[in-house]
Amino acid sequence: MVYTTFLSADIAAQYGITRGDDKAILTLSVRDADAGETAGRPMSIKGRTWDFIHGKELSFKEIREGRATYYIADFEFINSEWRFFEFSFQPEGSDKTYTYDFKTQLWNQDR
């Protein structure tokens, strides 16, 4: 996860991301470490995020760079509030759907 202020204006524009002190990007990828994979593989993914006031479904954008595939989703947050995330994903070539959830606390970024 990175704050959108970390991105240059050019990179943010390339991926359709709005930069701001109260905005961040979640970056996800999946790989099969047991098979020796070092690059993320394609997957189907759904997720949502919420705090104690707002919630939303995440909209993931697939990014392919060389052999690597990863997914980004941008979201807004309230300064110093806990943010919760929940995902389900199925890697390409797998019959199994996995779930993952976590929480984190974010702070507005002063530029």
N, C-alpha and C positions, 0 to 999 in steps of 0.2 A: 504494500500500500504506500502510495506517495501523495503528497499534497500537490495540487495542480500548479501551484506557484513554482514548483521544481522544474516544470516544463518550460521551454522557451515558447514564445508566442507562435513561432513558425510550426513547431512540432504539435502544439495544441490545436492549431488550425488544421493541420494535416489530418488529424484524427477526429475533428469535430468536438473538441473538448473545450468547455468554457473554464478559463482560469479564474481563481478567486480565493480570498482568504478563508472561506468556509466550504471549500470544495476539495475533494480528494479522488484518487483513482485506485481501484482495486485491480491487481494484476494476478491472474491465475494461469497455471499450466499444470499438466499432469504428464508423468513419464513412468515407465516401468523400470525401476532401478534394478530389480532382480534380473531383467533381461539385458542390463547394461546400457539402457537408453540414457542419453545425455540431453536430448532435445525434447521439448514438449510435443505431445502428439495431439491431433484433433480430438475433439470430444463434443458431445451435446451437453449443455449446461443451462441450468435455471437457478435463480437465486433471488433473495430478497434481503432488504436491510431495514432496520427500524431503530428509533430511539424511544424515549418515553412519550413523545408527542406525535411524531410522523413516521410513516412507513412507506415503502415502495418496492415494486418489483425492479430488479436490476436488469438493464439492457446491456448484454455483452456484445462486444465487437471482436471478431476473430482477426488476429494479426498473424501473418505468416512471414517469417524472415528466414530465408534459406530452408533448412530442415526443421526449424523450430516453429511451433504453433503455440500461441498463447492468447488469452482473452482479457479484455479490459472492460471495466464498467466504472463510470463516474457517478458521484453522488455528492449531495450537500450534507453538512452536519452542523450541529449546534455546539458552540464553543464549550469545551470541557464536559460534555454529556457523554455517557456511554452509548456506543453504537453497536448494534447486534447484527450479525450476518448469518445466513443459512443458505446452503447450496445443495443441489443434487446434480450429479454429473455421471456420464457414461462415456468412457474412453472409446475411441474408434476401435473396432475389433473385439470389444468385450461385451459379454452378455449381462454383466453385473452393473447395477447403478449404485453409486456411492453417495453418501451424505457427509457433510461437514458443517460445523457451525463454530463461531467464535465471537468474542466481544472485544472491543478496544475503546480507548478513550482518545479523543482528538481535540486539538486546540487550534483556534484561528491563527493563521500565519501572518505576521507583520512583515511587509515587504520594505 
